[in-house]
Amino acid sequence: MTRRLALRGGLSGGEPGASGANSLIREDGEEIELSDKVTLAVKAGEVLRICTPGGGGHG
């Protein structure tokens, strides 16, 4: 299981945290979902979006 998919458990009945995600948004608006480990060339005008995983909740 990758670090991006392993949800962090909550404490005292709290909900688990959200998983992370990476994506590349091309100049034309196309969004490509990326794996947690990837090597790629990014062109000027493209956006690399990195959403880090969240921690679990409490109670």
Secondary structure as UniProt FT lines:
FT   TURN            3..5
FT   TURN            12..13
FT   STRAND          21..25
FT   TURN            27..28
FT   STRAND          31..34
FT   TURN            44..45
FT   STRAND          47..51
//
